[in-house]
């Protein structure tokens, strides 16, 4: 059976929601004296993080954190840091920008990994959240869209490194 893409969220829906998230984040951090650092969790959140950074009407610094925890469509349960931050985050307000929070295990690991670096605060912003798959208690402070247990591609998310460049989010049928 050939793969078929079924759109879940359009480019327009995503752009609108990213603007809303940017406004919320701007309001949350507007009066804080600490620098705001967006930590983009690679690879899946790079497109979302770029659009979100432009939607936040504050000065922000962007850092990248490479993480691997999936093979094909399955979480391995093991979080590997493939690229670490370049600059320190001590005394900074840190916003972890993730493509999707599924079980929460990766995000919990990252919060612990970054927490020892003594940031002033840490919050989580995820484009997608699958609450039905949660295995740990975790607060996602800013959520683009909550979705059921679907494997979604596009807008940075992939399956075997394919479909990241789609301007919308879709489910791959027949994969």
N, C-alpha and C positions, 0 to 999 in steps of 0.2 A: 504494500500500500504506500503510495506517495505521501510525503508530508504536506500538510495543509495548514496555513496560518489562519487563526480565527481571532480577530481583533477584540481586545478586552477594554482598552482605553485608547482613545484617539490622541493624536498629536495635540489637538486643540484642548482636550480635557486635561492632558498632562500639563500643558503650558499654563492653563488657568490655575490649576492646583499648585504648581510651583510658585506662581506669583502670590497666591494666598499664604503659602508657607513662608515665603520671603518676608511678607508683611508681618506675620506673627513673630518671626524670629527677630526682625528689626525692632518691633515693639518690646520684646522681652529683654533685649540687650542694649537698648538705646541709652540708658542712663548709667551703664556700668563702666567703671574706669579701666577694667582689665581688657587686654586685647582679646578679640574673638578669633579663635583658630578653628577653621573647618578642617576636620581630618576626614579626607575622602578615602573610603575603604575600597581598594582596587580589587578587581578590575571593574566590577559591575556598577559601581556608583559614579564613575567618572563623568558621564554625560549629565546625570542628575545633579551632581555637585557643581559642575560648571554653570548650569542654568540657575541653580539655587544661589550660588555666589553672586551672580548678576542681579538676582531678585532681592538680595539683602542690601538695604540702603545704609550700610555702615562700612567702615574700613574693616576688612577681614584679611587674615593670612590663611593661606591654603597649604596644608601638608598632605602627604600621601602615605597610606599604610597598605602594603600589599598583604593579602590574606588568601589562603586557599583552604577550603573545607569540603569541597564537592568534587565528585568524579561523575561525569555525565549528569544524571538527574538525581543522584543520591548523595546525601550528606555522609561524609566518612566518620564524623564524630570527632575528628582530630583537626585542630586548628593549627595551621602552619603560617608563621609570619614570613612572607617572602620579600618584603621591603619594609624597613623601619623608617620612622620619622627622621628628618634631617635636622630640624631645629628643636630646641627644648620647648616644653609646654608648661613648665613650672609657673605658677601664679597666673595662668591664662584661663579664660573661659573657653572650654573646648566643646565643640559640637561635632560629634561623630556622625558622618553622613554615610548611610548605608543604602544599598539598593533594596534589600528585602530582609526583614526579620522573620524567620521561619520558626525554628525550634527555640531560638534565643540563646543557644549554647555558644555560638560564635561571638555574639555581642557581649555576653557575660564575660567571656574570656578576654575580649578586647578592653572592656571597662576595667578589669583587674590589671591587665598588662599596662594600660595607660595611667591608671590610678596611682601606681607607685611613683609616678613622675611628678606628683604633687601639683596638679592643675588646680586653679581656684575653684572651678566647677566643671562638671561634665554632663552633657545631655546628649540624647540620641534623636536623630532625624532620619526616618526611613521613608523611602518612596512607597514601599509596599510592606504590609504587615499581615501575617497569617496567624491570627490569634488561636485558631483551632489546633495548630501544630505546636504551641508553646510547651516546652518541657521545663522551663525555669521561670521564676517570677522575675519580670523585667519591665521597667517603665520605658516606653517609647514616647518621648515627649512631643514629637511632631511626626504625624503620619500623613503621607500623601493619600493612600487608599488602603483600606482593609479589604482583603480578598479571601475567598475560600481556598481550600487546598488544591491549587492549580499550579502547574509548572509554567511560569511566564517567561517570555523572551522579548527582546527589543529594548530600546532606550537604555542600552548599556548591559542588559541582562542577556545571557547566552545559554546555549546548549552546545557543548564541545566547541566553544569559541565561535559559533555561528549566530547570526541574527542580532548582534550587539548594535549594529548600525540602523536598525529599523527606527523610524521616528515615532512609533506607537508601541504599545504593549500588546502581546498576543500569546495565545496558547498554540502549541504545535500539536496538531492531531496527526496520528499515524507515525509518531517518532518512536 
